Amino acid sequence: MPRWFLLLNGVALLIMGLVLLRMRLRERPLHRHFFGIVWAVLCCLVGAGLLAMGQGYLDIPGGTPPPAKQKPSPTGLRGPDFPSGR
């Protein structure tokens, strides 16, 4: 999944969740809107998770694993060892 797609959807979900949460918290009585509050919090959490994936703090499920680090050669920076004829 492209990084920009995760960032865009993360921002959209986060904004939607915050606006919905603000709207649900202003309504009275509060206990009648419990599922709306839970939904708004869930939108905020998923949006924050998508932003974290887009920034690289979390691994993307199904993505390609990062390349393995190569071990330095035992000869260091000298290059290949050639027989010296001794």
N, C-alpha and C positions, 0 to 999 in steps of 0.2 A: 504494500500500500504506500503511495507516495506521502512524503512528509508533509507537504502543503495540505493534503486532504485531511490528515489528522489534526493539524493546527486549525484549519478552518472550521471543522466540525466541533472541535473542542471549545473554541471560542463561542460558536453558536449555541452549543448546549449549556455552557456556563452562563451566558447572558440570559438564555431562556429560563434556566433554573433560578437564577437570582431574581428576575422579574416576577416569576410565578411565586416564589417564596415570599417576596414583598407583598404581592397581592393577597396571598392566602393568610398571611399574618395580620393583615389589616381587617379582615372580615371577622365578625363576631356572631355567634359564639365560636370559640376556637375549636372545641371538640368536634364540631360538625364537619370540619374541613381537615381532619387528620390525614386522610389518604392523599389529599392534594398537597399537604405539607411534605409527606413522605415522598411523593413523586417529585416535588421540586428539589428536595435534598438529593434524591437519586440522580436527577439530571445534573446537578452541580458536581457530584462525585464522578460521574462518568465523563463529564466535560473536562474536569481536572485530570482525570486519568488519560484521556486522549491528548491533552496538552503535554503531559509528562512523556507520553510515547513519542509525540512529535519532536520534542526537545532532546530525546535520547536518554532520559532518566530511567525509563522502563523499557523492557524488551517488547517488540511487536510480536504478537502471537502469529505463527506461521511465516514469519519473516526469515530472511537468510541470516544464518549466524555470522558473527563478526569473524574476519579471517584470523587464523591461528598465528600467534607470534612465532617467528622463526628463531631458532637458537643460533647464537653467533658461532662462527666456525672456530674450531679449536686452534687454528693457526693464527687467529686474530686478523690484523690488517695486512699481513705479509703476502697473502695470496696463496696459490697452491704450492705444496712442497714438491720439489723435483729431486730425484736422486742425485747425490753429489759425486758418486763414483768412488767413494772411499772404500 
